[in-house]
Every structure is written in C-alpha cells, then in structure tokens.
C-alpha cells in the first residue's frame, strides 16, 4: 500500500501487510524525491503461533 502524504504526486509512505493484514514493514520518503529513505520493520510480537 502506498500513500502520498504531501500530495505532490509521488508516494512517500509504503506499507506492507502479511496474510492476516498485519503491518510488517513501513517505508518513508523523508526528502520527497520518490524513493524510500527510512524503513521500519515491524516484528511479529502480536502474531499467534
Ligand atoms: Ca527520498
């Protein structure tokens, strides 16, 4: 899923979800050049085994 938070026509937030629609990764474009500069990987702490 991509989001254009500053509405300049280029995505600046990318979010990846797993099969249970839990957020697994979020990337952000901090300087708004259209490529991600920061990636936050979310752990599976709340995932049942
Ligand atoms: Ca960038």
mmCIF file of the protein (N, C-alpha, C, O) and its ligand, coordinates in Angstrom:
data_MODEL
# 
_entry.id   MODEL 
# 
loop_
_entity.id 
_entity.type 
_entity.pdbx_number_of_molecules 
1 polymer     1 
2 non-polymer 1 
# 
_entity_poly.entity_id                      1 
_entity_poly.type                           'polypeptide(L)' 
_entity_poly.nstd_linkage                   no 
_entity_poly.nstd_monomer                   no 
_entity_poly.pdbx_seq_one_letter_code       
;(UNK)(UNK)(UNK)(UNK)(UNK)(UNK)(UNK)(UNK)(UNK)(UNK)(UNK)(UNK)(UNK)(UNK)(UNK)(UNK)
(UNK)(UNK)(UNK)(UNK)(UNK)(UNK)(UNK)(UNK)(UNK)(UNK)(UNK)(UNK)(UNK)(UNK)(UNK)(UNK)
(UNK)(UNK)(UNK)(UNK)(UNK)(UNK)(UNK)(UNK)(UNK)(UNK)(UNK)(UNK)(UNK)(UNK)(UNK)(UNK)
(UNK)
;
_entity_poly.pdbx_seq_one_letter_code_can   XXXXXXXXXXXXXXXXXXXXXXXXXXXXXXXXXXXXXXXXXXXXXXXXX 
_entity_poly.pdbx_strand_id                 A 
# 
loop_
_entity_poly_seq.entity_id 
_entity_poly_seq.num 
_entity_poly_seq.mon_id 
_entity_poly_seq.hetero 
1 1  UNK n 
1 2  UNK n 
1 3  UNK n 
1 4  UNK n 
1 5  UNK n 
1 6  UNK n 
1 7  UNK n 
1 8  UNK n 
1 9  UNK n 
1 10 UNK n 
1 11 UNK n 
1 12 UNK n 
1 13 UNK n 
1 14 UNK n 
1 15 UNK n 
1 16 UNK n 
1 17 UNK n 
1 18 UNK n 
1 19 UNK n 
1 20 UNK n 
1 21 UNK n 
1 22 UNK n 
1 23 UNK n 
1 24 UNK n 
1 25 UNK n 
1 26 UNK n 
1 27 UNK n 
1 28 UNK n 
1 29 UNK n 
1 30 UNK n 
1 31 UNK n 
1 32 UNK n 
1 33 UNK n 
1 34 UNK n 
1 35 UNK n 
1 36 UNK n 
1 37 UNK n 
1 38 UNK n 
1 39 UNK n 
1 40 UNK n 
1 41 UNK n 
1 42 UNK n 
1 43 UNK n 
1 44 UNK n 
1 45 UNK n 
1 46 UNK n 
1 47 UNK n 
1 48 UNK n 
1 49 UNK n 
# 
loop_
_struct_asym.id 
_struct_asym.entity_id 
A 1 
B 2 
# 
loop_
_chem_comp.id 
_chem_comp.type 
_chem_comp.mon_nstd_flag 
CA  non-polymer         . 
UNK 'L-peptide linking' . 
# 
_pdbx_entity_nonpoly.entity_id   2 
_pdbx_entity_nonpoly.name        ? 
_pdbx_entity_nonpoly.comp_id     CA 
# 
_pdbx_nonpoly_scheme.asym_id         B 
_pdbx_nonpoly_scheme.entity_id       2 
_pdbx_nonpoly_scheme.mon_id          CA 
_pdbx_nonpoly_scheme.ndb_seq_num     1 
_pdbx_nonpoly_scheme.pdb_seq_num     101 
_pdbx_nonpoly_scheme.auth_seq_num    101 
_pdbx_nonpoly_scheme.pdb_mon_id      CA 
_pdbx_nonpoly_scheme.auth_mon_id     CA 
_pdbx_nonpoly_scheme.pdb_strand_id   A 
_pdbx_nonpoly_scheme.pdb_ins_code    . 
# 
loop_
_atom_site.group_PDB 
_atom_site.id 
_atom_site.type_symbol 
_atom_site.label_atom_id 
_atom_site.label_alt_id 
_atom_site.label_comp_id 
_atom_site.label_asym_id 
_atom_site.label_entity_id 
_atom_site.label_seq_id 
_atom_site.pdbx_PDB_ins_code 
_atom_site.Cartn_x 
_atom_site.Cartn_y 
_atom_site.Cartn_z 
_atom_site.occupancy 
_atom_site.B_iso_or_equiv 
_atom_site.pdbx_formal_charge 
_atom_site.auth_seq_id 
_atom_site.auth_comp_id 
_atom_site.auth_asym_id 
_atom_site.auth_atom_id 
_atom_site.pdbx_PDB_model_num 
ATOM   1   N  N  . UNK A 1 1  ? 0.835  -1.185  0.000  1.00 0.00 ? 1   UNK A N  1 
ATOM   2   C  CA . UNK A 1 1  ? 0.000  0.000   0.000  1.00 0.00 ? 1   UNK A CA 1 
ATOM   3   C  C  . UNK A 1 1  ? 0.877  1.245   0.000  1.00 0.00 ? 1   UNK A C  1 
ATOM   4   O  O  . UNK A 1 1  ? 1.822  1.353   0.782  1.00 0.00 ? 1   UNK A O  1 
ATOM   5   N  N  . UNK A 1 2  ? 0.552  2.188   -0.890 1.00 0.00 ? 2   UNK A N  1 
ATOM   6   C  CA . UNK A 1 2  ? 1.325  3.414   -0.984 1.00 0.00 ? 2   UNK A CA 1 
ATOM   7   C  C  . UNK A 1 2  ? 0.444  4.607   -0.636 1.00 0.00 ? 2   UNK A C  1 
ATOM   8   O  O  . UNK A 1 2  ? -0.769 4.592   -0.845 1.00 0.00 ? 2   UNK A O  1 
ATOM   9   N  N  . UNK A 1 3  ? 1.080  5.628   -0.106 1.00 0.00 ? 3   UNK A N  1 
ATOM   10  C  CA . UNK A 1 3  ? 0.315  6.806   0.264  1.00 0.00 ? 3   UNK A CA 1 
ATOM   11  C  C  . UNK A 1 3  ? 1.117  8.059   -0.077 1.00 0.00 ? 3   UNK A C  1 
ATOM   12  O  O  . UNK A 1 3  ? 2.326  8.120   0.149  1.00 0.00 ? 3   UNK A O  1 
ATOM   13  N  N  . UNK A 1 4  ? 0.437  9.031   -0.612 1.00 0.00 ? 4   UNK A N  1 
ATOM   14  C  CA . UNK A 1 4  ? 1.088  10.299  -0.951 1.00 0.00 ? 4   UNK A CA 1 
ATOM   15  C  C  . UNK A 1 4  ? 0.654  11.336  0.078  1.00 0.00 ? 4   UNK A C  1 
ATOM   16  O  O  . UNK A 1 4  ? -0.384 11.981  -0.070 1.00 0.00 ? 4   UNK A O  1 
ATOM   17  N  N  . UNK A 1 5  ? 1.468  11.485  1.124  1.00 0.00 ? 5   UNK A N  1 
ATOM   18  C  CA . UNK A 1 5  ? 1.021  12.300  2.257  1.00 0.00 ? 5   UNK A CA 1 
ATOM   19  C  C  . UNK A 1 5  ? 1.176  13.798  2.023  1.00 0.00 ? 5   UNK A C  1 
ATOM   20  O  O  . UNK A 1 5  ? 0.538  14.603  2.702  1.00 0.00 ? 5   UNK A O  1 
ATOM   21  N  N  . UNK A 1 6  ? 2.016  14.174  1.067  1.00 0.00 ? 6   UNK A N  1 
ATOM   22  C  CA . UNK A 1 6  ? 2.158  15.618  0.805  1.00 0.00 ? 6   UNK A CA 1 
ATOM   23  C  C  . UNK A 1 6  ? 1.561  16.013  -0.548 1.00 0.00 ? 6   UNK A C  1 
ATOM   24  O  O  . UNK A 1 6  ? 1.690  17.150  -1.002 1.00 0.00 ? 6   UNK A O  1 
ATOM   25  N  N  . UNK A 1 7  ? 0.900  15.023  -1.179 1.00 0.00 ? 7   UNK A N  1 
ATOM   26  C  CA . UNK A 1 7  ? 0.120  15.290  -2.393 1.00 0.00 ? 7   UNK A CA 1 
ATOM   27  C  C  . UNK A 1 7  ? 0.931  15.950  -3.507 1.00 0.00 ? 7   UNK A C  1 
ATOM   28  O  O  . UNK A 1 7  ? 0.450  16.845  -4.203 1.00 0.00 ? 7   UNK A O  1 
ATOM   29  N  N  . UNK A 1 8  ? 2.176  15.486  -3.659 1.00 0.00 ? 8   UNK A N  1 
ATOM   30  C  CA . UNK A 1 8  ? 2.985  16.003  -4.768 1.00 0.00 ? 8   UNK A CA 1 
ATOM   31  C  C  . UNK A 1 8  ? 2.971  15.045  -5.955 1.00 0.00 ? 8   UNK A C  1 
ATOM   32  O  O  . UNK A 1 8  ? 3.689  15.248  -6.934 1.00 0.00 ? 8   UNK A O  1 
ATOM   33  N  N  . UNK A 1 9  ? 2.151  14.005  -5.862 1.00 0.00 ? 9   UNK A N  1 
ATOM   34  C  CA . UNK A 1 9  ? 2.016  13.061  -6.957 1.00 0.00 ? 9   UNK A CA 1 
ATOM   35  C  C  . UNK A 1 9  ? 2.937  11.855  -6.861 1.00 0.00 ? 9   UNK A C  1 
ATOM   36  O  O  . UNK A 1 9  ? 2.823  10.924  -7.659 1.00 0.00 ? 9   UNK A O  1 
ATOM   37  N  N  . UNK A 1 10 ? 3.853  11.861  -5.891 1.00 0.00 ? 10  UNK A N  1 
ATOM   38  C  CA . UNK A 1 10 ? 4.757  10.733  -5.679 1.00 0.00 ? 10  UNK A CA 1 
ATOM   39  C  C  . UNK A 1 10 ? 4.467  10.100  -4.328 1.00 0.00 ? 10  UNK A C  1 
ATOM   40  O  O  . UNK A 1 10 ? 4.273  10.808  -3.340 1.00 0.00 ? 10  UNK A O  1 
ATOM   41  N  N  . UNK A 1 11 ? 4.435  8.758   -4.274 1.00 0.00 ? 11  UNK A N  1 
ATOM   42  C  CA . UNK A 1 11 ? 4.206  8.104   -2.989 1.00 0.00 ? 11  UNK A CA 1 
ATOM   43  C  C  . UNK A 1 11 ? 5.349  8.404   -2.021 1.00 0.00 ? 11  UNK A C  1 
ATOM   44  O  O  . UNK A 1 11 ? 6.515  8.419   -2.417 1.00 0.00 ? 11  UNK A O  1 
ATOM   45  N  N  . UNK A 1 12 ? 5.015  8.642   -0.756 1.00 0.00 ? 12  UNK A N  1 
ATOM   46  C  CA . UNK A 1 12 ? 6.062  8.883   0.242  1.00 0.00 ? 12  UNK A CA 1 
ATOM   47  C  C  . UNK A 1 12 ? 5.948  7.981   1.469  1.00 0.00 ? 12  UNK A C  1 
ATOM   48  O  O  . UNK A 1 12 ? 6.791  8.036   2.364  1.00 0.00 ? 12  UNK A O  1 
ATOM   49  N  N  . UNK A 1 13 ? 4.906  7.151   1.510  1.00 0.00 ? 13  UNK A N  1 
ATOM   50  C  CA . UNK A 1 13 ? 4.806  6.138   2.555  1.00 0.00 ? 13  UNK A CA 1 
ATOM   51  C  C  . UNK A 1 13 ? 4.420  4.825   1.902  1.00 0.00 ? 13  UNK A C  1 
ATOM   52  O  O  . UNK A 1 13 ? 3.468  4.766   1.124  1.00 0.00 ? 13  UNK A O  1 
ATOM   53  N  N  . UNK A 1 14 ? 5.157  3.778   2.218  1.00 0.00 ? 14  UNK A N  1 
ATOM   54  C  CA . UNK A 1 14 ? 4.858  2.441   1.705  1.00 0.00 ? 14  UNK A CA 1 
ATOM   55  C  C  . UNK A 1 14 ? 4.615  1.530   2.895  1.00 0.00 ? 14  UNK A C  1 
ATOM   56  O  O  . UNK A 1 14 ? 5.399  1.519   3.845  1.00 0.00 ? 14  UNK A O  1 
ATOM   57  N  N  . UNK A 1 15 ? 3.547  0.777   2.847  1.00 0.00 ? 15  UNK A N  1 
ATOM   58  C  CA . UNK A 1 15 ? 3.257  -0.155  3.928  1.00 0.00 ? 15  UNK A CA 1 
ATOM   59  C  C  . UNK A 1 15 ? 2.998  -1.544  3.355  1.00 0.00 ? 15  UNK A C  1 
ATOM   60  O  O  . UNK A 1 15 ? 2.221  -1.709  2.414  1.00 0.00 ? 15  UNK A O  1 
ATOM   61  N  N  . UNK A 1 16 ? 3.663  -2.537  3.940  1.00 0.00 ? 16  UNK A N  1 
ATOM   62  C  CA . UNK A 1 16 ? 3.462  -3.925  3.527  1.00 0.00 ? 16  UNK A CA 1 
ATOM   63  C  C  . UNK A 1 16 ? 2.724  -4.685  4.628  1.00 0.00 ? 16  UNK A C  1 
ATOM   64  O  O  . UNK A 1 16 ? 3.021  -4.551  5.815  1.00 0.00 ? 16  UNK A O  1 
ATOM   65  N  N  . UNK A 1 17 ? 1.766  -5.476  4.197  1.00 0.00 ? 17  UNK A N  1 
ATOM   66  C  CA . UNK A 1 17 ? 0.977  -6.261  5.154  1.00 0.00 ? 17  UNK A CA 1 
ATOM   67  C  C  . UNK A 1 17 ? 1.107  -7.741  4.844  1.00 0.00 ? 17  UNK A C  1 
ATOM   68  O  O  . UNK A 1 17 ? 1.295  -8.134  3.692  1.00 0.00 ? 17  UNK A O  1 
ATOM   69  N  N  . UNK A 1 18 ? 1.005  -8.564  5.893  1.00 0.00 ? 18  UNK A N  1 
ATOM   70  C  CA . UNK A 1 18 ? 1.074  -10.004 5.673  1.00 0.00 ? 18  UNK A CA 1 
ATOM   71  C  C  . UNK A 1 18 ? -0.327 -10.569 5.412  1.00 0.00 ? 18  UNK A C  1 
ATOM   72  O  O  . UNK A 1 18 ? -1.282 -9.823  5.197  1.00 0.00 ? 18  UNK A O  1 
ATOM   73  N  N  . UNK A 1 19 ? -0.429 -11.910 5.434  1.00 0.00 ? 19  UNK A N  1 
ATOM   74  C  CA . UNK A 1 19 ? -1.686 -12.552 5.032  1.00 0.00 ? 19  UNK A CA 1 
ATOM   75  C  C  . UNK A 1 19 ? -2.832 -12.284 6.006  1.00 0.00 ? 19  UNK A C  1 
ATOM   76  O  O  . UNK A 1 19 ? -4.001 -12.424 5.647  1.00 0.00 ? 19  UNK A O  1 
ATOM   77  N  N  . UNK A 1 20 ? -2.496 -11.899 7.233  1.00 0.00 ? 20  UNK A N  1 
ATOM   78  C  CA . UNK A 1 20 ? -3.563 -11.556 8.186  1.00 0.00 ? 20  UNK A CA 1 
ATOM   79  C  C  . UNK A 1 20 ? -3.723 -10.041 8.295  1.00 0.00 ? 20  UNK A C  1 
ATOM   80  O  O  . UNK A 1 20 ? -4.323 -9.528  9.240  1.00 0.00 ? 20  UNK A O  1 
ATOM   81  N  N  . UNK A 1 21 ? -3.169 -9.336  7.301  1.00 0.00 ? 21  UNK A N  1 
ATOM   82  C  CA . UNK A 1 21 ? -3.294 -7.887  7.213  1.00 0.00 ? 21  UNK A CA 1 
ATOM   83  C  C  . UNK A 1 21 ? -2.663 -7.170  8.394  1.00 0.00 ? 21  UNK A C  1 
ATOM   84  O  O  . UNK A 1 21 ? -3.100 -6.088  8.787  1.00 0.00 ? 21  UNK A O  1 
ATOM   85  N  N  . UNK A 1 22 ? -1.625 -7.789  8.958  1.00 0.00 ? 22  UNK A N  1 
ATOM   86  C  CA . UNK A 1 22 ? -0.840 -7.122  9.991  1.00 0.00 ? 22  UNK A CA 1 
ATOM   87  C  C  . UNK A 1 22 ? 0.301  -6.368  9.305  1.00 0.00 ? 22  UNK A C  1 
ATOM   88  O  O  . UNK A 1 22 ? 0.900  -6.861  8.349  1.00 0.00 ? 22  UNK A O  1 
ATOM   89  N  N  . UNK A 1 23 ? 0.588  -5.176  9.804  1.00 0.00 ? 23  UNK A N  1 
ATOM   90  C  CA . UNK A 1 23 ? 1.658  -4.378  9.224  1.00 0.00 ? 23  UNK A CA 1 
ATOM   91  C  C  . UNK A 1 23 ? 3.003  -5.035  9.487  1.00 0.00 ? 23  UNK A C  1 
ATOM   92  O  O  . UNK A 1 23 ? 3.341  -5.312  10.637 1.00 0.00 ? 23  UNK A O  1 
ATOM   93  N  N  . UNK A 1 24 ? 3.775  -5.286  8.436  1.00 0.00 ? 24  UNK A N  1 
ATOM   94  C  CA . UNK A 1 24 ? 5.077  -5.922  8.610  1.00 0.00 ? 24  UNK A CA 1 
ATOM   95  C  C  . UNK A 1 24 ? 6.224  -4.972  8.270  1.00 0.00 ? 24  UNK A C  1 
ATOM   96  O  O  . UNK A 1 24 ? 7.331  -5.136  8.782  1.00 0.00 ? 24  UNK A O  1 
ATOM   97  N  N  . UNK A 1 25 ? 5.976  -3.986  7.416  1.00 0.00 ? 25  UNK A N  1 
ATOM   98  C  CA . UNK A 1 25 ? 7.053  -3.068  7.042  1.00 0.00 ? 25  UNK A CA 1 
ATOM   99  C  C  . UNK A 1 25 ? 6.473  -1.727  6.627  1.00 0.00 ? 25  UNK A C  1 
ATOM   100 O  O  . UNK A 1 25 ? 5.455  -1.652  5.940  1.00 0.00 ? 25  UNK A O  1 
ATOM   101 N  N  . UNK A 1 26 ? 7.146  -0.673  7.060  1.00 0.00 ? 26  UNK A N  1 
ATOM   102 C  CA . UNK A 1 26 ? 6.720  0.659   6.666  1.00 0.00 ? 26  UNK A CA 1 
ATOM   103 C  C  . UNK A 1 26 ? 7.949  1.426   6.190  1.00 0.00 ? 26  UNK A C  1 
ATOM   104 O  O  . UNK A 1 26 ? 8.946  1.510   6.907  1.00 0.00 ? 26  UNK A O  1 
ATOM   105 N  N  . UNK A 1 27 ? 7.881  1.976   5.000  1.00 0.00 ? 27  UNK A N  1 
ATOM   106 C  CA . UNK A 1 27 ? 8.974  2.775   4.462  1.00 0.00 ? 27  UNK A CA 1 
ATOM   107 C  C  . UNK A 1 27 ? 8.486  4.203   4.248  1.00 0.00 ? 27  UNK A C  1 
ATOM   108 O  O  . UNK A 1 27 ? 7.335  4.435   3.881  1.00 0.00 ? 27  UNK A O  1 
ATOM   109 N  N  . UNK A 1 28 ? 9.388  5.154   4.486  1.00 0.00 ? 28  UNK A N  1 
ATOM   110 C  CA . UNK A 1 28 ? 9.009  6.555   4.329  1.00 0.00 ? 28  UNK A CA 1 
ATOM   111 C  C  . UNK A 1 28 ? 10.021 7.279   3.450  1.00 0.00 ? 28  UNK A C  1 
ATOM   112 O  O  . UNK A 1 28 ? 11.224 7.023   3.508  1.00 0.00 ? 28  UNK A O  1 
ATOM   113 N  N  . UNK A 1 29 ? 9.503  8.181   2.644  1.00 0.00 ? 29  UNK A N  1 
ATOM   114 C  CA . UNK A 1 29 ? 10.350 9.044   1.821  1.00 0.00 ? 29  UNK A CA 1 
ATOM   115 C  C  . UNK A 1 29 ? 10.514 10.379  2.548  1.00 0.00 ? 29  UNK A C  1 
ATOM   116 O  O  . UNK A 1 29 ? 9.608  11.213  2.548  1.00 0.00 ? 29  UNK A O  1 
ATOM   117 N  N  . UNK A 1 30 ? 11.666 10.567  3.159  1.00 0.00 ? 30  UNK A N  1 
ATOM   118 C  CA . UNK A 1 30 ? 11.842 11.724  4.045  1.00 0.00 ? 30  UNK A CA 1 
ATOM   119 C  C  . UNK A 1 30 ? 12.155 13.002  3.285  1.00 0.00 ? 30  UNK A C  1 
ATOM   120 O  O  . UNK A 1 30 ? 11.850 14.091  3.772  1.00 0.00 ? 30  UNK A O  1 
ATOM   121 N  N  . UNK A 1 31 ? 12.757 12.900  2.102  1.00 0.00 ? 31  UNK A N  1 
ATOM   122 C  CA . UNK A 1 31 ? 13.096 14.119  1.353  1.00 0.00 ? 31  UNK A CA 1 
ATOM   123 C  C  . UNK A 1 31 ? 12.235 14.278  0.101  1.00 0.00 ? 31  UNK A C  1 
ATOM   124 O  O  . UNK A 1 31 ? 12.482 15.146  -0.736 1.00 0.00 ? 31  UNK A O  1 
ATOM   125 N  N  . UNK A 1 32 ? 11.217 13.418  -0.007 1.00 0.00 ? 32  UNK A N  1 
ATOM   126 C  CA . UNK A 1 32 ? 10.199 13.549  -1.050 1.00 0.00 ? 32  UNK A CA 1 
ATOM   127 C  C  . UNK A 1 32 ? 10.769 13.546  -2.465 1.00 0.00 ? 32  UNK A C  1 
ATOM   128 O  O  . UNK A 1 32 ? 10.345 14.328  -3.316 1.00 0.00 ? 32  UNK A O  1 
ATOM   129 N  N  . UNK A 1 33 ? 11.742 12.652  -2.712 1.00 0.00 ? 33  UNK A N  1 
ATOM   130 C  CA . UNK A 1 33 ? 12.260 12.501  -4.073 1.00 0.00 ? 33  UNK A CA 1 
ATOM   131 C  C  . UNK A 1 33 ? 11.681 11.265  -4.755 1.00 0.00 ? 33  UNK A C  1 
ATOM   132 O  O  . UNK A 1 33 ? 12.059 10.947  -5.883 1.00 0.00 ? 33  UNK A O  1 
ATOM   133 N  N  . UNK A 1 34 ? 10.768 10.567  -4.082 1.00 0.00 ? 34  UNK A N  1 
ATOM   134 C  CA . UNK A 1 34 ? 10.089 9.432   -4.688 1.00 0.00 ? 34  UNK A CA 1 
ATOM   135 C  C  . UNK A 1 34 ? 10.688 8.079   -4.354 1.00 0.00 ? 34  UNK A C  1 
ATOM   136 O  O  . UNK A 1 34 ? 10.154 7.051   -4.769 1.00 0.00 ? 34  UNK A O  1 
ATOM   137 N  N  . UNK A 1 35 ? 11.794 8.058   -3.607 1.00 0.00 ? 35  UNK A N  1 
ATOM   138 C  CA . UNK A 1 35 ? 12.383 6.796   -3.185 1.00 0.00 ? 35  UNK A CA 1 
ATOM   139 C  C  . UNK A 1 35 ? 12.438 6.744   -1.656 1.00 0.00 ? 35  UNK A C  1 
ATOM   140 O  O  . UNK A 1 35 ? 12.689 7.766   -1.017 1.00 0.00 ? 35  UNK A O  1 
ATOM   141 N  N  . UNK A 1 36 ? 12.210 5.583   -1.066 1.00 0.00 ? 36  UNK A N  1 
ATOM   142 C  CA . UNK A 1 36 ? 12.180 5.493   0.399  1.00 0.00 ? 36  UNK A CA 1 
ATOM   143 C  C  . UNK A 1 36 ? 13.554 5.713   1.029  1.00 0.00 ? 36  UNK A C  1 
ATOM   144 O  O  . UNK A 1 36 ? 14.562 5.218   0.526  1.00 0.00 ? 36  UNK A O  1 
ATOM   145 N  N  . UNK A 1 37 ? 13.584 6.461   2.133  1.00 0.00 ? 37  UNK A N  1 
ATOM   146 C  CA . UNK A 1 37 ? 14.839 6.750   2.850  1.00 0.00 ? 37  UNK A CA 1 
ATOM   147 C  C  . UNK A 1 37 ? 14.895 6.042   4.193  1.00 0.00 ? 37  UNK A C  1 
ATOM   148 O  O  . UNK A 1 37 ? 15.971 5.879   4.768  1.00 0.00 ? 37  UNK A O  1 
ATOM   149 N  N  . UNK A 1 38 ? 13.752 5.626   4.689  1.00 0.00 ? 38  UNK A N  1 
ATOM   150 C  CA . UNK A 1 38 ? 13.667 5.043   6.020  1.00 0.00 ? 38  UNK A CA 1 
ATOM   151 C  C  . UNK A 1 38 ? 12.744 3.843   5.968  1.00 0.00 ? 38  UNK A C  1 
ATOM   152 O  O  . UNK A 1 38 ? 11.624 3.943   5.465  1.00 0.00 ? 38  UNK A O  1 
ATOM   153 N  N  . UNK A 1 39 ? 13.195 2.715   6.480  1.00 0.00 ? 39  UNK A N  1 
ATOM   154 C  CA . UNK A 1 39 ? 12.361 1.514   6.508  1.00 0.00 ? 39  UNK A CA 1 
ATOM   155 C  C  . UNK A 1 39 ? 12.258 1.004   7.937  1.00 0.00 ? 39  UNK A C  1 
ATOM   156 O  O  . UNK A 1 39 ? 13.268 0.797   8.610  1.00 0.00 ? 39  UNK A O  1 
ATOM   157 N  N  . UNK A 1 40 ? 11.047 0.808   8.384  1.00 0.00 ? 40  UNK A N  1 
ATOM   158 C  CA . UNK A 1 40 ? 10.794 0.309   9.727  1.00 0.00 ? 40  UNK A CA 1 
ATOM   159 C  C  . UNK A 1 40 ? 10.166 -1.073  9.602  1.00 0.00 ? 40  UNK A C  1 
ATOM   160 O  O  . UNK A 1 40 ? 9.052  -1.215  9.098  1.00 0.00 ? 40  UNK A O  1 
ATOM   161 N  N  . UNK A 1 41 ? 10.889 -2.091  10.067 1.00 0.00 ? 41  UNK A N  1 
ATOM   162 C  CA . UNK A 1 41 ? 10.358 -3.448  10.007 1.00 0.00 ? 41  UNK A CA 1 
ATOM   163 C  C  . UNK A 1 41 ? 9.671  -3.755  11.325 1.00 0.00 ? 41  UNK A C  1 
ATOM   164 O  O  . UNK A 1 41 ? 10.273 -3.653  12.394 1.00 0.00 ? 41  UNK A O  1 
ATOM   165 N  N  . UNK A 1 42 ? 8.430  -4.125  11.237 1.00 0.00 ? 42  UNK A N  1 
ATOM   166 C  CA . UNK A 1 42 ? 7.620  -4.406  12.420 1.00 0.00 ? 42  UNK A CA 1 
ATOM   167 C  C  . UNK A 1 42 ? 7.736  -5.892  12.737 1.00 0.00 ? 42  UNK A C  1 
ATOM   168 O  O  . UNK A 1 42 ? 7.607  -6.742  11.855 1.00 0.00 ? 42  UNK A O  1 
ATOM   169 N  N  . UNK A 1 43 ? 7.981  -6.190  14.011 1.00 0.00 ? 43  UNK A N  1 
ATOM   170 C  CA . UNK A 1 43 ? 8.115  -7.583  14.422 1.00 0.00 ? 43  UNK A CA 1 
ATOM   171 C  C  . UNK A 1 43 ? 6.791  -8.310  14.469 1.00 0.00 ? 43  UNK A C  1 
ATOM   172 O  O  . UNK A 1 43 ? 5.734  -7.722  14.240 1.00 0.00 ? 43  UNK A O  1 
ATOM   173 N  N  . UNK A 1 44 ? 6.859  -9.600  14.770 1.00 0.00 ? 44  UNK A N  1 
ATOM   174 C  CA . UNK A 1 44 ? 5.658  -10.427 14.806 1.00 0.00 ? 44  UNK A CA 1 
ATOM   175 C  C  . UNK A 1 44 ? 5.210  -10.685 16.247 1.00 0.00 ? 44  UNK A C  1 
ATOM   176 O  O  . UNK A 1 44 ? 4.683  -11.753 16.557 1.00 0.00 ? 44  UNK A O  1 
ATOM   177 N  N  . UNK A 1 45 ? 5.421  -9.712  17.110 1.00 0.00 ? 45  UNK A N  1 
ATOM   178 C  CA . UNK A 1 45 ? 5.159  -9.910  18.533 1.00 0.00 ? 45  UNK A CA 1 
ATOM   179 C  C  . UNK A 1 45 ? 3.698  -10.246 18.815 1.00 0.00 ? 45  UNK A C  1 
ATOM   180 O  O  . UNK A 1 45 ? 3.398  -10.991 19.749 1.00 0.00 ? 45  UNK A O  1 
ATOM   181 N  N  . UNK A 1 46 ? 2.804  -9.707  18.022 1.00 0.00 ? 46  UNK A N  1 
ATOM   182 C  CA . UNK A 1 46 ? 1.391  -9.917  18.292 1.00 0.00 ? 46  UNK A CA 1 
ATOM   183 C  C  . UNK A 1 46 ? 0.786  -11.036 17.452 1.00 0.00 ? 46  UNK A C  1 
ATOM   184 O  O  . UNK A 1 46 ? -0.428 -11.237 17.434 1.00 0.00 ? 46  UNK A O  1 
ATOM   185 N  N  . UNK A 1 47 ? 1.653  -11.753 16.763 1.00 0.00 ? 47  UNK A N  1 
ATOM   186 C  CA . UNK A 1 47 ? 1.165  -12.820 15.890 1.00 0.00 ? 47  UNK A CA 1 
ATOM   187 C  C  . UNK A 1 47 ? 1.069  -14.140 16.648 1.00 0.00 ? 47  UNK A C  1 
ATOM   188 O  O  . UNK A 1 47 ? 2.038  -14.571 17.272 1.00 0.00 ? 47  UNK A O  1 
ATOM   189 N  N  . UNK A 1 48 ? -0.071 -14.767 16.595 1.00 0.00 ? 48  UNK A N  1 
ATOM   190 C  CA . UNK A 1 48 ? -0.239 -16.055 17.274 1.00 0.00 ? 48  UNK A CA 1 
ATOM   191 C  C  . UNK A 1 48 ? 0.469  -17.148 16.494 1.00 0.00 ? 48  UNK A C  1 
ATOM   192 O  O  . UNK A 1 48 ? 0.511  -17.124 15.264 1.00 0.00 ? 48  UNK A O  1 
ATOM   193 N  N  . UNK A 1 49 ? 1.025  -18.107 17.224 1.00 0.00 ? 49  UNK A N  1 
ATOM   194 C  CA . UNK A 1 49 ? 1.707  -19.212 16.557 1.00 0.00 ? 49  UNK A CA 1 
ATOM   195 C  C  . UNK A 1 49 ? 0.852  -20.467 16.587 1.00 0.00 ? 49  UNK A C  1 
ATOM   196 O  O  . UNK A 1 49 ? 1.262  -21.506 16.071 1.00 0.00 ? 49  UNK A O  1 
HETATM 197 CA CA . CA  B 2 .  ? 13.801 10.020  -0.608 1.00 0.00 ? 101 CA  A CA 1 
# 
